[in-house]
């Protein structure tokens, strides 16, 4: 599923792609298989444009917004790699391929921290530490404790959007109340976007989207409306027509 708002940012996403491939060196060739697997992934396609849009919408400049979108893209890639590891047989023999996947995923986590330092956003390190913990806890609950798909999305996938909105608000100098409001708006938008891609959950997505709109657009500013308005409008339109799906 590719949203129109992502297509409208095609030039920016091309710049992001160059930055992304530069950032994952020197392991680019070793990661080609993972990049092939993730290419059609819904979150991977959608998250970067959402991150870029909320940062721009809150008044951050384009270069910094692209850098943050890149960091979240790398973070999701690391999550995807870890999720692709299957170890269903207890006591199996040493598996070098599985170990390499774990190491690559861990390298991506470490790369995120270095990139934050490079763009002088080290004040965000605690936010990313919390996010990584939240994602890992969600994966444990899903794959080891048997939590539902909806619970996993809310606690893991949607956490990426929640964190993006929170860190954007922090970088924009918003006060604590505004940060919390942005965080909640991002979380609910993330749930709506991820539910939209799940046939069995799609019907439950609209209330989350509407709650996100109410939180973020309560006191609309020109930049927020410019960057986030088209996103909300498109997703609301899709969810208001249950039999319609986004173009591929």
N, C-alpha and C positions, 0 to 999 in steps of 0.2 A: 504494500500500500504506500503510495507516494502522494502526499498532500500538495495541493496547489500552492500553499504558502511556502513550501520548500522549493518548489519550482521557481517561484518568484524571487527567491534568493540564490538563484543558480550561480551568479557571478561570485557572490560571497562564499558559497559552498565550494566553488572551484579553488578559490584562494585557501580555504580551510583544508582542502584535500592536499594541496602542496605542503602546507604547514604540517599536516598530520604525517605524511610520509617522511618528511624530514625529521620529525620528532621520534619516530620509532626506529630510526637507525641506531646501531648497526645491524638490527635483527630483521630488517624489512624482508629479505628473501626467505628467511626461515619462517616468517609469519604469513607467507602467501596463502597457504592452505586455510588458515583461519580467516583471512580476509575474503577468500572465496566463499567460505561457509556463511559468513556474517553479512554478505552483500545484500541479501534480500530480507534481512531481519528488520522487523517493524520498528523497534526501538532505535536501532542503529541508524535507520534512515531518518527518523523523526527528531530525535533528541538534539542533535547539533543545531538545527534551525530554531528550535525552541529556546535553547540556551542563548544563542546569538540574539534572538529577538527580545528576550527579557532584559538582557544586559543593555542593549541599545535603547529599549523602551524606558529604562530607568536612567538614561542619560550618559552611560559609559561610551567611550569612543570606539570606533569600529575596530581598530587594531587590537585593543584589549578585549573586546567582545569576541573577536575571532580566536584569540588565544585561549579564552575560557571555554569556548565551544570545543576547541581542540582538546583541551584537558578532559572535558566530560566525555568526548568521543573515545579517547584512549582509555579512560576509566571503564566505560561500558565494554570496550573490547576485552579488557582484562577480566571482567565479570563473565563475559561470553565464553572466553577460553576456559576459565575454571568450571563453568557449567557444562562444557563439552566433555569433561573428563568423566569416564564411566569406570567404576571399580565395583562391579556387582558381585564378584566372587571373592569372598573372604579368604584370606590366606593365599592369594594368587602369587605367582612368582614375580620377581623384580621386573618391572615394566619400564624400560628406558623411555619409550615414547610418552607415557603418562607423566614421568618425572620431568621431561622436557616441557610439556604443556604447563605443568605447575610452575616451573622456573620462569617461563615466558610470561605467564600471568602475573607472577610476583614482580618480575622486572618492570612490567607496565605500571603496577602500583607505585614502585619506586620512582619511575620516570615522571609520574604526575607530581610528586613532591619536588623534584628538581625543576620542572617547568614552572611551578608556582614561584619558586625562588627567582628564576630567570626574569619573570615579569613583575617582580617585586610585590607579589601577592602572598607573601609568607604569613600574613595575618589570617589567611584562610586555611592554613594547615590543620588547626583543630576541627574545623568544619568537615574537612575531607577525612580525617581520622574517624570522626563520628559516623560519617556516611559509609565508609568501608565496613565498619563494625556492624552497622544496621543491615547492609546488604548481606554480609556473611551470616548474620543471625537469621535473616529471612530464608536464606538457602538451607540452613540447618533445619529450620522448622518445616520447610517444604519437603526436603529429600530424606530427612531422618525422622522427623516427628509427624509427618503426614498432614501438614496444614493444607487448607484448600487452595485452589488456584487463585481465587480472589484475595485471600489473605496474603498470599505470596506476592501478588502484584502490588498490593497496598503497602507492604512492608519492605519490598525490595526494589522492583522496577520503578514504582512511583517515587521512591526515595530520591532517585536521581533528579527528577524534576523539582521536588521539594527543596533539595539542596541547591540547585541552580538558582531558584528564585530567592532563597535566603542569602546566598553569597552575593548575588547581584545587588540586593538591598543593602547589604553590609558595605560593599564597595561604593555604592552610591551615597553613603553617609546617612541612610535612613535611621530614625530612632528605633528603639527596641520594639515598640508597639507596631510600627510599620514593618519591621523585619519579620515579626511573628505573623502578621497578616499576609505578607508576601509568601512566606514559607507555606502557610496553609493553602493559599491560592495555587501555588505550584504543585503541592501534593494532590489536591483535588483535580487539577488539570491533568496531572500525570495518570491518575486512576482512570479518568475519562478517556484519555488517549489510548491507554493500554487495554481497557475494557472494550473499546471500539473494535479492536483487532481480534477479540475473542467472541465467537458466535454465541456462546452460552452466557456471556456476561454483558453483551452489548446493550441489552434492554435496561441494565442498571446504571448506565454511564451518564445519562443526561442530568440527573440531580447533582452529580459531582461537578459537571461542567458549569452548571448554573451557579453553584456555590462559589466556584472559582471566579466566575465573572463578577459576582456580587462583591467579593473580597478585593479584587484587583482594580475593578473599574468603578468602585464606589465614589471616588473623587477623580474622575478621568483627567489626565493630563494629555497634551497633544502628542507627546512622544510615545506614551503608553498606548494610546488609541491607534497611532500610526503603525506601530510594530506588533502589538498584540491583538488589535481589533480584527484583522483579517483571519488570524488563527482561530479566535473564538467564533467568528461568523461561519467559517467553513465547517468546523467540527459540529457546531450547533445545527447547521443545515443537514449534515450527514446523520446526526442522531435523531433529528426530527422526522427523517424519512427512513424507517427501519429497514426497508428492502433495498435501500441504495447503498452502495459501497464506494469508497474512494477509488479513483482511477489508478491502475497499476502502471 
